[in-house]
Amino acid sequence: MTVGEIKEWLKTLSPPTPEVALPDGLPDELGELKNAVNLDALSDWFAMSSTLTMMVPDTANLCVTGIIVRETPNLSLWFFSDDEANPDDAPVIGVQVGLALRKHPVLSVLGALGLREATLVHEIRVVDGAAVRELYAQAALVVDEGVEEDEENNGEETLLIICPLDFATGQKSYAFAVEPEAGKERRTAEALFGLFGATPPPALEDVTPRRLTLTYEPGEPGEESARFRIAFPTKEKGGGELVATSERQADGTLTWTVRVDGGL
């Protein structure tokens, strides 16, 4: 199926159509993708049905968004080709199912920290005729405010942080990673620490982070807060990994312990 054909299919979903069943509502021409979009694989993450209500098709962006049923997360279904321009004659090679994480019992804590648009993403991509599946969580980290505003950035510069997942929902710890662009390494580190109202410790002043990781671990039973860990490998200091671990004090403040693992 081509991009142009997906656009035509999306037009058929326009209101007043009240709902679209997944995956039965997908075009037969998608072949493997039709069978791969399986919301039952995510059913343990949220109590959900397999229909969309309040559906909003968007032919320009090859997606449809909506709410599954009341009190469940927003869902988006987005198709893509291997050509970023998505010309009408390009074949569709993949689809993403996105679920907002606002009400997830664990990962909704990301929004409380200040991360934006935390989403569970199930991506299926056809590679050499086979459907390859990937599950991950992503969120937007604001690294700069006050940049020139346009229709997309609202005066903010953001980076996506990604956490690969497996399909087992018993996962408790999550590690989100981001690779800063050259020249933005320090600002990205400051943005991560800023989520906790902290600044990077002095030990990090002469270090250039290449890949930062924010790890979330829930507290022990009975504890009110979770533990967080910020780490990144660096070519400085012998190539070890610099790790900052948070600990909440009795007065509610966070202190950070910094160490270098390996490379020295």
C-alpha positions as CSV (number, residue, x, y, z in Angstrom):
1,M,0.0,0.0,0.0
2,T,1.2,3.5,-0.8
3,V,1.1,6.7,1.1
4,G,-1.5,8.0,-1.3
5,E,-3.7,5.0,-0.6
6,I,-3.4,5.4,3.2
7,K,-4.5,9.1,2.8
8,E,-7.6,7.9,0.9
9,W,-8.3,5.3,3.5
10,L,-8.0,7.9,6.3
11,K,-10.6,10.1,4.5
12,T,-13.1,7.3,4.9
13,L,-12.7,7.5,8.7
14,S,-13.9,11.1,8.9
15,P,-16.7,11.8,11.3
16,P,-19.5,11.1,11.7
17,T,-18.1,7.6,11.8
18,P,-18.2,6.9,15.5
19,E,-15.4,4.4,15.9
20,V,-12.8,2.3,14.0
21,A,-12.0,-1.3,15.1
22,L,-8.3,-2.2,15.4
23,P,-6.9,-4.1,13.7
24,D,-9.9,-5.1,11.6
25,G,-10.3,-1.5,10.4
26,L,-6.9,-1.5,8.7
27,P,-6.6,-1.9,5.0
28,D,-6.2,-5.4,3.8
29,E,-3.4,-4.2,1.5
30,L,-1.1,-3.7,4.5
31,G,-0.6,-7.4,4.7
32,E,1.8,-8.1,7.7
33,L,1.1,-4.7,9.3
34,K,-2.6,-5.5,9.4
35,N,-1.9,-8.5,11.6
36,A,0.9,-6.8,13.5
37,V,-1.2,-3.9,15.0
38,N,-2.4,-5.9,18.0
39,L,-3.7,-3.8,20.9
40,D,-4.1,-7.0,22.9
41,A,-0.3,-7.1,23.2
42,L,-0.6,-3.9,25.3
43,S,-3.8,-4.8,27.2
44,D,-1.8,-5.5,30.4
45,W,-0.6,-1.9,30.4
46,F,-4.0,-0.4,30.3
47,A,-7.6,-1.6,30.6
48,M,-8.7,-1.0,27.0
49,S,-11.1,-2.1,24.3
50,S,-10.2,-2.3,20.7
51,T,-12.2,0.6,19.3
52,L,-11.5,4.3,18.9
53,T,-14.1,7.0,19.8
54,M,-13.8,10.7,19.2
55,M,-11.7,9.8,16.2
56,V,-9.7,12.6,14.4
57,P,-8.1,11.5,11.1
58,D,-5.1,13.5,9.9
59,T,-4.3,12.8,6.2
60,A,-1.4,15.3,6.1
61,N,0.5,13.4,8.8
62,L,-0.8,9.9,7.9
63,C,-2.3,9.3,11.3
64,V,-5.6,9.0,13.2
65,T,-5.9,9.9,16.9
66,G,-8.7,9.4,19.4
67,I,-9.8,8.1,22.7
68,I,-10.4,4.3,23.1
69,V,-13.2,4.7,25.7
70,R,-13.8,7.1,28.5
71,E,-11.1,7.2,31.3
72,T,-8.5,5.5,29.0
73,P,-5.5,7.1,27.4
74,N,-5.4,8.9,24.1
75,L,-4.3,6.7,21.3
76,S,-2.6,7.6,18.0
77,L,-2.1,5.4,14.9
78,W,0.6,6.7,12.6
79,F,1.8,5.2,9.3
80,F,5.2,5.9,7.7
81,S,7.3,5.2,4.6
82,D,11.0,5.1,4.2
83,D,10.9,8.5,2.5
84,E,10.7,11.4,5.1
85,A,8.8,13.5,2.6
86,N,6.1,10.8,2.3
87,P,5.3,11.2,-1.4
88,D,2.0,9.6,-2.5
89,D,3.8,6.9,-4.5
90,A,6.0,5.8,-1.6
91,P,5.1,2.4,-0.1
92,V,4.1,2.3,3.5
93,I,6.6,0.2,5.5
94,G,5.5,0.7,9.1
95,V,3.0,1.9,11.7
96,Q,3.2,3.1,15.2
97,V,0.6,2.7,17.9
98,G,1.0,5.4,20.6
99,L,-0.7,5.5,24.0
100,A,-0.4,8.4,26.4
101,L,1.2,7.5,29.7
102,R,-0.6,10.1,31.8
103,K,-2.6,7.5,33.8
104,H,0.0,4.7,33.9
105,P,0.4,3.6,37.6
106,V,4.2,3.9,37.4
107,L,5.3,6.0,34.4
108,S,2.9,8.8,35.0
109,V,5.6,10.0,37.5
110,L,7.5,11.3,34.5
111,G,4.9,14.0,33.9
112,A,5.0,15.0,37.6
113,L,8.8,15.6,37.1
114,G,8.2,17.9,34.1
115,L,8.8,15.6,31.2
116,R,6.3,16.2,28.3
117,E,4.1,13.9,26.3
118,A,5.2,10.6,27.9
119,T,4.0,8.0,25.5
120,L,4.1,4.2,25.1
121,V,5.0,3.4,21.5
122,H,4.5,0.0,19.7
123,E,6.2,0.2,16.3
124,I,6.0,-2.4,13.6
125,R,8.2,-2.1,10.6
126,V,8.4,-4.4,7.6
127,V,12.0,-5.4,6.9
128,D,12.7,-7.9,4.1
129,G,9.0,-9.0,4.1
130,A,8.8,-9.7,7.8
131,A,7.2,-7.5,10.5
132,V,9.7,-6.4,13.1
133,R,8.2,-5.2,16.4
134,E,9.6,-2.7,18.9
135,L,8.1,-1.4,22.2
136,Y,9.5,1.7,24.0
137,A,8.5,4.6,26.1
138,Q,9.4,8.2,25.1
139,A,9.1,11.6,26.5
140,A,10.1,15.2,25.6
141,L,12.8,16.9,27.6
142,V,12.8,20.7,27.4
143,V,16.5,21.7,27.0
144,D,16.1,25.4,26.0
145,E,13.3,28.0,26.5
146,G,13.1,31.3,24.9
147,V,14.1,30.2,21.4
148,E,12.5,31.8,18.4
149,E,8.9,30.6,18.4
150,D,7.2,29.0,15.4
151,E,4.2,26.8,14.7
152,E,6.0,23.7,16.1
153,N,8.2,24.6,19.0
154,N,6.1,27.1,21.1
155,G,9.3,28.9,22.0
156,E,10.9,25.8,23.4
157,E,13.6,23.4,22.2
158,T,13.0,19.8,23.2
159,L,14.8,16.4,22.8
160,L,13.2,13.0,22.9
161,I,14.4,10.6,25.6
162,I,13.8,6.9,24.8
163,C,13.4,3.8,27.0
164,P,13.4,0.4,25.2
165,L,10.9,-2.0,26.8
166,D,9.9,-5.6,26.4
167,F,6.3,-6.8,26.3
168,A,6.3,-8.0,29.9
169,T,4.5,-5.4,31.9
170,G,6.0,-6.3,35.3
171,Q,8.8,-4.0,34.7
172,K,9.6,-1.6,37.6
173,S,12.8,0.2,36.6
174,Y,13.1,2.3,33.5
175,A,16.2,3.8,31.9
176,F,15.6,6.7,29.4
177,A,18.5,7.7,27.2
178,V,19.3,10.7,25.1
179,E,22.3,11.6,22.9
180,P,22.7,15.4,22.9
181,E,23.6,17.2,19.7
182,A,27.1,18.7,19.6
183,G,27.2,21.9,21.5
184,K,24.0,21.0,23.5
185,E,25.6,18.5,25.9
186,R,25.8,20.8,28.9
187,R,22.3,22.2,28.4
188,T,20.9,18.7,28.2
189,A,22.6,17.6,31.4
190,E,21.3,20.8,33.1
191,A,17.8,20.0,31.9
192,L,17.9,16.5,33.4
193,F,19.0,17.8,36.8
194,G,16.6,20.6,36.5
195,L,13.7,18.1,36.6
196,F,14.6,17.7,40.3
197,G,15.3,21.4,41.0
198,A,19.0,20.7,41.0
199,T,22.0,21.8,39.1
200,P,24.8,19.4,37.9
201,P,27.3,18.8,40.7
202,P,30.7,20.7,40.4
203,A,32.4,17.4,39.6
204,L,30.6,17.4,36.2
205,E,31.8,20.9,35.1
206,D,34.7,19.7,33.0
207,V,32.9,16.6,31.6
208,T,31.2,16.5,28.1
209,P,28.3,14.0,28.2
210,R,28.0,11.9,25.1
211,R,24.9,9.9,26.0
212,L,22.9,10.6,29.1
213,T,20.7,8.1,30.9
214,L,17.9,8.9,33.4
215,T,17.0,5.8,35.4
216,Y,13.8,5.5,37.5
217,E,13.4,3.0,40.3
218,P,10.4,2.9,42.6
219,G,11.1,3.0,46.3
220,E,10.8,0.0,48.6
221,P,7.3,-0.8,49.9
222,G,6.2,1.9,52.3
223,E,8.6,4.6,50.9
224,E,7.0,7.7,49.5
225,S,9.5,8.5,46.8
226,A,11.4,6.9,44.0
227,R,15.1,6.8,43.3
228,F,16.7,8.4,40.3
229,R,20.1,8.0,38.7
230,I,21.7,10.2,36.0
231,A,24.7,8.7,34.2
232,F,26.7,9.2,31.1
233,P,29.9,7.8,29.5
234,T,32.6,10.3,28.7
235,K,35.9,10.4,27.0
236,E,37.3,12.6,29.8
237,K,38.5,11.1,33.1
238,G,39.8,8.0,31.3
239,G,36.6,7.0,29.6
240,G,34.6,5.9,32.6
241,E,30.9,6.4,33.3
242,L,30.0,9.3,35.6
243,V,27.1,8.5,37.8
244,A,25.0,10.8,39.9
245,T,22.5,9.1,42.3
246,S,19.7,11.0,44.1
247,E,18.7,10.5,47.7
248,R,15.8,12.3,49.3
249,Q,16.5,13.7,52.8
250,A,14.1,14.0,55.7
251,D,13.3,17.6,54.8
252,G,12.3,16.6,51.3
253,T,15.4,17.9,49.5
254,L,17.4,15.8,47.1
255,T,21.1,15.3,47.4
256,W,23.3,13.8,44.7
257,T,26.2,11.4,45.1
258,V,28.7,11.5,42.2
259,R,31.2,8.8,41.3
260,V,33.1,7.5,38.3
261,D,32.7,3.9,37.4
262,G,35.6,2.3,35.5
263,G,38.0,4.0,33.1
264,L,40.4,5.2,35.8
